[in-house]
């Protein structure tokens, strides 16, 4: 594979877009945790499935942290690829760009897992409703 600046340029729009999506998920998750905290501490209201929700949120925090971290590594490796190409180190640039792609793949896999956990959280949240849908 011939690697040049255009190959690394392909990742520049994708990485910040993914990082924005991940940051929005993190922000939403942190807002939810703060609301649950205030409800629990100040209003002394404990939902029936509170312990399960807490475990779920804790797992989501961990996974979103790894998701953002691997995306950040992907961005770093992409920048290092540009730097290696600038230094005319094509072989090194290939290895680093491969690391960039691998980091982004791992990040997306973590994100898919976080979405699965999030979906389970919604089911858990709806579990105390007595609505039957035909």
C-alpha positions, 0 to 999 in steps of 0.5 A, spaced: 500 500 500 502 506 498 501 511 503 501 519 503 498 525 506 491 523 502 491 517 506 491 520 513 487 526 511 481 520 510 481 520 518 481 527 519 473 528 518 472 521 521 475 522 528 473 528 530 466 526 528 466 520 533 469 524 538 464 529 538 459 523 538 462 520 544 463 526 548 455 527 547 454 520 550 459 522 556 455 528 557 448 525 557 451 520 562 454 524 567 448 529 567 443 522 568 448 520 574 448 527 577 440 527 577 440 520 580 445 523 585 441 529 587 434 525 587 437 519 591 441 524 596 437 530 597 430 528 596 431 521 599 428 517 593 430 511 591 428 507 585 426 500 586 431 498 581 437 503 584 442 498 585 441 495 578 441 502 575 448 504 579 451 498 576 449 499 569 451 506 569 458 504 573 459 499 567 457 505 562 462 510 565 468 505 564 466 503 557 465 510 555 472 512 558 475 506 554 471 508 548 474 516 548 481 513 550 482 509 544 479 514 539 484 519 542 489 514 541 487 514 534 487 521 533 494 521 536 496 516 531 494 519 525 497 525 527 504 521 528 503 518 521 503 525 518 509 527 522 512 520 520 511 522 512 513 529 514 520 526 516 520 521 510 519 515 514 514 511 510 515 504 513 514 507 520 508 511 517 505 505 515 505 502 522 503 508 525 497 508 521 495 501 522 495 503 529 490 508 528 486 504 524 486 499 530 485 504 535 479 506 531 476 499 530 477 498 538 474 504 540 468 503 535 467 496 538 467 499 545 462 504 543 457 498 540 458 495 547 456 501 550 450 502 546 448 495 548 448 496 555 445 503 554 439 499 551 439 494 557 438 500 562 432 503 558 429 496 559 431 496 566 428 503 567 421 501 564 421 495 568 417 498 573 411 500 568 405 496 568 404 497 560 402 492 556 403 493 548 399 488 544 
